[in-house]
């Protein structure tokens, strides 16, 4: 497998940088805070939980809690994984291979394109329209489809841009995949953090009998330490194939994580409301910062999720800018090179910034001082 550029960059800086200003997860909870959202019975079960294996599919309680977040799925339509990455890793290998074709929107989460390429599939990238708010071009998707196309893979809301298709385009994409017999694979890990909750899209697995919905506790719930993700799909034959492949990686999730994830899902509306409130409180700070430095950056708030992809307009490269920034001030951003694609163009002057964690002011202040010092040279 080729280097996973994002994780390589994070392995150097994520836990050493002073300010993690590129985080893709919402503000997390402590174990105590999460259990306080549950019942006394939840707290008793957690204290008395045997630390043994759990079912490869996931515990019945967790799968039921996940299914309750969908409108047409039951617990039997759910398979849990150790995070969303494991779900993507196996789904994109099981669904395509040599002689098959996949269509993947870019920019994207690298595994979505790297895994099918490594599996021997031909992969076509469809660039989101940067000039039009990272719009999903349905005509381009349609033109890319072939007789051997097995998968169209998207993230909605998108990572790293925070873009969100409008409901009509989303439904048209679902209809197109149904008409052409192509499976839609939707990375929906940021769902629940839309700036306008009315723009929340219908989940792919609810809208199509074959579509795959991938989600996780890490992003919109802000609980990455649980390492619990899942696939929801009405195609039980596919889920059974995926379960057999999971035997070769995680086998099963950690019992405490599955219980805590179920507690969080039961309180999901409250957690999402909390996290949307944090983002809403943060955005004026980001708006003010970028307005004060409009000569150096082009900024647009995310429509969904808690990451954005601003443009850097300095005379040096965005790679050099981000490198100097973290080395000199401890402010971590992700430069565009982390998101470069083998299958389509990704603008080379962008960087990912996170807006979902509390108290961004010290990081923005450090970033502002860095910019001012460079101007003064």
C-alpha positions as MATLAB code, in Angstrom:
seq = 'XXXXXXXXXXXXXXXXXXXXXXXXXXXXXXXXXXXXXXXXXXXXXXXXXXXXXXXXXXXXXXXXXXXXXXXXXXXXXXXXXXXXXXXXXXXXXXXXXXXXXXXXXXXXXXXXXXXXXXXXXXXXXXXXXXXXXXXXXXXXXXXXXXXXXXXXXXXXXXXXXXXXXXXXXXXXXXXXXXXXXXXXXXXXXXXXXXXXXXXXXXXXXXXXXXXXXXXXXXXXXXXXXXXXXXXXXXXXXXXXXXXXXXXXXXXXXXXXXXXXXXXXXXXXXXXXXXXXXXXXXXXXXXXXXXXXXXXXXXXXXXXXXXXXXXXXXXXXXXXXXXXXXXXXXXXXXXXXXXXXXXXXXXXXXXXXXXXXXXXXXXXXXXXXXXXXXXXXX';
ca = [
       0.000    0.000    0.000;
       1.237    3.540   -0.693;
       1.879    5.934    2.142;
      -1.262    7.296    3.810;
      -0.218   10.930    3.580;
      -2.619   12.351    6.151;
      -1.705    9.805    8.806;
       2.011   10.206    8.086;
       1.703   13.960    8.573;
      -0.311   13.431   11.760;
       2.185   10.906   13.087;
       4.764   13.685   13.037;
       2.683   16.558   14.389;
      -0.717   15.586   15.833;
       0.474   14.962   19.383;
       3.431   17.340   19.431;
       1.944   20.520   17.952;
       0.677   22.993   20.524;
      -2.474   23.890   18.604;
      -4.364   21.252   16.623;
      -6.191   23.643   14.300;
      -6.924   21.070   11.609;
      -8.902   18.530   13.646;
     -11.720   16.813   11.760;
     -13.555   15.715   14.902;
     -15.922   17.765   17.016;
     -15.065   18.590   20.637;
     -14.917   15.332   22.562;
     -16.497   14.230   25.825;
     -14.869   12.523   28.781;
     -16.056    9.063   29.763;
     -17.740   10.617   32.775;
     -19.539   13.244   30.701;
     -20.734   10.611   28.262;
     -22.010    8.306   31.021;
     -23.826   11.271   32.551;
     -25.868   11.406   29.338;
     -26.943    7.811   29.903;
     -29.074    6.128   32.510;
     -28.194    4.677   35.882;
     -28.490    1.270   34.240;
     -25.927    2.325   31.611;
     -23.523    3.346   34.349;
     -24.041    0.072   36.223;
     -23.476   -1.962   33.062;
     -20.278   -0.072   32.323;
     -18.901   -0.639   35.835;
     -19.729   -4.345   35.704;
     -18.839   -4.950   32.057;
     -16.810   -8.141   31.469;
     -13.793   -7.410   29.296;
     -14.382  -10.258   26.889;
     -14.834  -10.572   23.145;
     -18.035   -9.266   21.583;
     -19.761  -10.376   18.407;
     -17.949   -9.604   15.149;
     -21.154   -7.998   13.866;
     -21.342   -5.810   16.985;
     -23.464   -6.212   20.069;
     -27.208   -6.302   19.617;
     -27.606   -3.135   21.629;
     -25.097   -1.202   19.530;
     -26.506   -2.377   16.217;
     -30.021   -1.460   17.344;
     -28.824    1.975   18.451;
     -27.143    2.499   15.069;
     -30.224    1.307   13.191;
     -32.327    3.821   15.118;
     -30.390    6.617   13.391;
     -31.790    5.419   10.026;
     -35.382    5.442    8.821;
     -35.451    2.122    6.923;
     -32.610    0.068    8.448;
     -32.840   -2.518   11.218;
     -30.086   -4.014   13.347;
     -29.716   -6.771   10.744;
     -28.679   -4.128    8.198;
     -25.682   -3.023   10.296;
     -22.115   -4.334   10.592;
     -19.727   -2.592   12.968;
     -16.032   -1.916   12.382;
     -13.029   -0.510   14.235;
     -13.609    3.020   12.989;
     -14.685    4.174    9.538;
     -11.261    3.455    8.041;
     -11.659   -0.303    8.504;
     -15.098   -0.067    6.901;
     -13.689    1.821    3.899;
     -10.693   -0.519    3.690;
     -12.823   -3.626    3.311;
     -15.774   -2.169    1.411;
     -13.628   -0.766   -1.378;
     -11.723   -4.062   -1.726;
     -14.767   -6.315   -1.631;
     -16.770   -4.212   -4.080;
     -14.134   -3.710   -6.805;
     -11.110   -5.554   -8.116;
      -9.190   -6.239  -11.326;
     -11.331   -5.490  -14.367;
     -13.776   -3.371  -12.373;
     -14.191    0.389  -12.460;
     -14.989    2.860   -9.699;
     -15.871    6.561   -9.736;
     -14.650    8.629   -6.778;
     -15.132   12.334   -6.141;
     -12.051   14.444   -5.345;
     -10.789   15.852   -3.103;
     -11.493   12.967   -0.779;
     -10.337   10.843    2.128;
      -7.339    9.095    0.595;
      -8.341    5.507    1.363;
     -11.448    5.875   -0.806;
      -9.280    5.979   -3.927;
      -6.076    4.279   -2.752;
      -7.702    1.026   -1.646;
      -9.521    0.251   -4.929;
      -6.434    1.245   -6.916;
      -4.335   -1.136   -4.827;
      -7.002   -3.816   -5.343;
      -6.427   -3.592   -9.095;
      -9.484   -1.586  -10.102;
      -9.530    1.285  -12.570;
     -10.624    4.452  -10.770;
     -11.887    7.686  -12.308;
     -11.844   10.893  -10.283;
     -14.625   13.449  -10.533;
     -13.425   16.840   -9.336;
     -15.840   18.831   -7.220;
     -16.316   22.248   -8.813;
     -14.036   24.545   -6.813;
     -15.399   27.662   -8.508;
     -18.969   26.792   -7.541;
     -18.669   25.949   -3.857;
     -17.261   22.476   -4.532;
     -20.432   21.482   -6.368;
     -20.924   17.833   -7.307;
     -21.194   17.679  -11.108;
     -23.759   14.993  -11.815;
     -23.204   15.194  -15.574;
     -19.520   14.419  -15.033;
     -20.429   11.410  -12.911;
     -22.841   10.210  -15.584;
     -20.234   10.616  -18.319;
     -17.673    8.630  -16.322;
     -19.878    5.551  -15.878;
     -18.973    2.435  -17.857;
     -20.373   -1.036  -18.270;
     -17.790   -2.277  -15.765;
     -18.449    0.474  -13.193;
     -19.314   -1.134   -9.867;
     -19.091    1.764   -7.408;
     -19.589    5.501   -7.134;
     -17.964    6.699   -3.899;
     -18.631   10.108   -2.339;
     -18.291   11.807    1.017;
     -21.205   14.001    2.040;
     -20.488   16.308    3.795;
     -17.126   16.310    2.070;
     -13.725   15.968    3.688;
     -11.751   18.269    3.415;
     -13.972   20.981    1.906;
     -17.090   20.814    4.086;
     -19.185   20.911    0.901;
     -22.657   19.414    0.870;
     -24.727   18.513   -2.210;
     -28.181   20.019   -2.386;
     -30.998   17.484   -1.795;
     -32.047   17.435   -5.451;
     -28.528   16.628   -6.658;
     -28.150   13.994   -3.945;
     -31.393   12.287   -4.933;
     -30.431   12.476   -8.601;
     -27.120   10.762   -7.813;
     -28.957    8.005   -5.961;
     -31.379    7.609   -8.866;
     -28.526    7.532  -11.401;
     -26.744    4.754   -9.519;
     -29.987    2.781   -9.267;
     -30.721    3.185  -12.979;
     -27.230    2.092  -14.019;
     -26.910   -0.772  -11.518;
     -23.977    0.879   -9.762;
     -23.557    0.753   -6.009;
     -23.350    4.090   -4.213;
     -20.847    4.141   -1.331;
     -21.448    7.168    0.866;
     -19.030    8.310    3.548;
     -21.435   10.136    5.883;
     -19.167   10.597    8.898;
     -19.869   14.340    9.234;
     -23.642   13.977    9.015;
     -25.331   15.797   11.885;
     -23.077   18.866   11.806;
     -24.793   20.754    8.985;
     -24.880   24.528    9.507;
     -28.528   24.378    8.505;
     -30.033   21.140    9.889;
     -32.719   21.426    7.215;
     -30.002   20.587    4.674;
     -29.252   17.218    6.294;
     -29.323   14.670    3.497;
     -31.207   11.427    3.517;
     -28.747    8.648    4.267;
     -27.802    6.534    1.274;
     -28.767    3.236    2.904;
     -32.242    4.630    3.583;
     -32.666    5.773   -0.007;
     -31.442    2.725   -1.935;
     -31.623   -1.048   -1.428;
     -28.011   -1.471   -2.553;
     -26.276    1.691   -1.308;
     -23.663    1.551    1.443;
     -23.680    4.119    4.241;
     -20.440    4.450    6.227;
     -20.439    6.278    9.539;
     -18.461    6.479   12.760;
     -18.502    7.815   16.307;
     -15.377    9.902   15.626;
     -16.491   12.977   13.699;
     -19.967   14.384   14.296;
     -20.216   12.691   17.704;
     -16.691   13.779   18.649;
     -15.738   10.382   20.092;
     -12.760    9.133   18.034;
     -11.239    7.332   21.007;
     -14.038    4.775   20.911;
     -12.856    3.516   17.485;
     -16.372    2.413   16.532;
     -17.650    2.729   12.977;
     -20.162    0.861   10.858;
     -21.683    0.092    7.506;
     -25.433    0.165    7.026;
     -26.811   -1.583    3.944;
     -29.892   -3.605    3.002;
     -27.732   -6.036    0.992;
     -27.145   -8.764    3.567;
     -25.016  -10.837    1.210;
     -22.564   -7.953    1.017;
     -22.575   -7.522    4.794;
     -21.817  -11.225    5.228;
     -18.837  -10.958    2.863;
     -17.575   -7.940    4.758;
     -17.953   -9.732    8.076;
     -15.758  -12.585    6.804;
     -13.084  -10.079    5.807;
     -13.275   -8.325    9.163;
     -12.094  -11.613   10.710;
      -8.666  -10.841    9.260;
      -8.335   -7.390   10.837;
     -10.082   -6.272   14.028;
     -12.266   -9.423   14.487;
     -14.415   -7.406   16.882;
     -14.515   -4.066   18.632;
     -13.669   -3.433   22.283;
     -16.564   -4.205   24.613;
     -16.313   -0.903   26.557;
     -16.266    1.055   23.299;
     -19.387   -0.670   22.007;
     -21.285    0.034   25.223;
     -20.173    3.671   25.317;
     -21.025    4.095   21.624;
     -24.548    2.811   22.285;
     -24.924    5.307   25.139;
     -23.751    8.100   22.834;
     -26.108    7.095   20.039;
     -29.030    7.044   22.447;
     -28.074   10.638   23.305;
     -27.145   11.443   19.720;
     -29.547   14.335   19.219;
     -28.187   16.071   22.323;
     -24.568   15.456   21.293;
     -25.136   16.752   17.782;
     -26.932   19.821   19.108;
     -24.011   20.480   21.457;
     -21.447   20.086   18.701;
     -23.386   22.247   16.228;
     -23.510   24.882   18.963;
     -19.726   24.773   19.358;
     -19.272   25.191   15.599;
     -21.808   28.035   15.494;
     -19.976   29.795   18.327;
     -16.600   29.270   16.646;
     -17.480   30.396   13.135;
     -17.611   34.150   13.926;
     -14.047   33.856   15.250;
     -12.907   32.243   12.007;
     -14.893   34.701    9.900;
     -13.272   37.634   11.717;
      -9.798   36.183   11.384;
     -10.051   35.537    7.667;
     -11.749   38.875    7.044;
      -8.794   40.586    8.741;
      -6.408   38.706    6.446;
      -8.440   38.659    3.241;
      -5.380   39.587    1.206;
      -3.759   36.297    2.189;
      -6.637   33.831    2.405;
      -9.912   32.999    0.646;
     -12.353   31.591    3.186;
     -15.716   29.851    2.985;
     -17.414   28.236    5.965;
     -18.307   24.543    5.684;
     -21.904   23.750    4.777;
     -21.611   20.532    6.729;
     -19.097   18.972    9.062;
     -16.369   20.753   10.993;
     -13.602   21.224    8.420;
     -13.030   23.808    5.698;
     -10.508   24.123    2.866;
      -9.406   27.785    2.543;
      -7.066   29.067   -0.142;
      -3.618   30.418    0.746;
      -2.588   33.317   -1.484;
       0.931   33.951   -0.188;
       4.012   34.123   -2.362;
       5.397   30.862   -0.975;
       3.712   27.479   -1.328;
       1.011   26.338    1.067;
       3.280   23.402    1.926;
       6.043   25.744    3.063;
       3.553   27.970    4.865;
       2.102   25.081    6.891;
       5.546   23.641    7.615;
       6.931   26.949    8.875;
       3.757   27.587   10.855;
       3.855   24.358   12.833;
       7.609   24.461   13.379;
       7.665   28.074   14.552;
       4.346   28.443   16.386;
       3.031   24.941   16.990;
      -0.152   25.610   14.964;
      -1.033   22.531   12.935;
      -2.823   22.819    9.587;
      -2.963   20.255    6.786;
      -1.550   21.482    3.456;
      -3.086   20.560    0.123;
      -0.376   18.001   -0.624;
      -1.844   15.735    2.031;
      -5.000   15.585   -0.097;
      -3.415   15.249   -3.519;
      -5.059   12.619   -5.675;
      -3.877   10.068   -8.198;
      -7.192   10.258  -10.051;
      -8.109   13.935  -10.272;
      -7.003   17.513   -9.633;
      -6.837   18.938   -6.121;
      -5.921   22.635   -5.853;
      -2.358   22.996   -4.604;
      -2.984   26.243   -2.700;
      -5.473   25.006   -0.088;
      -5.204   23.816    3.500;
      -7.607   22.093    5.865;
      -8.691   23.858    9.025;
     -10.975   22.520   11.742;
     -13.796   24.517   13.346;
     -15.309   21.933   15.689;
     -13.232   22.202   18.851;
     -13.742   24.662   21.672;
     -11.577   27.730   22.270;
      -9.895   28.235   18.880;
      -8.910   31.788   19.843;
      -5.355   31.013   21.089;
      -4.565   29.080   17.910;
      -5.998   31.811   15.689;
      -4.052   34.418   17.651;
      -0.817   32.475   17.143;
      -1.631   32.122   13.452;
      -2.296   35.867   13.274;
       1.033   36.711   14.905;
       2.831   34.401   12.491;
       1.182   36.108    9.518;
       1.986   39.565   10.894;
       5.638   38.689   11.458;
       5.976   37.399    7.890;
       4.428   40.595    6.544;
       6.886   42.666    8.562;
       9.945   40.976    7.079;
];
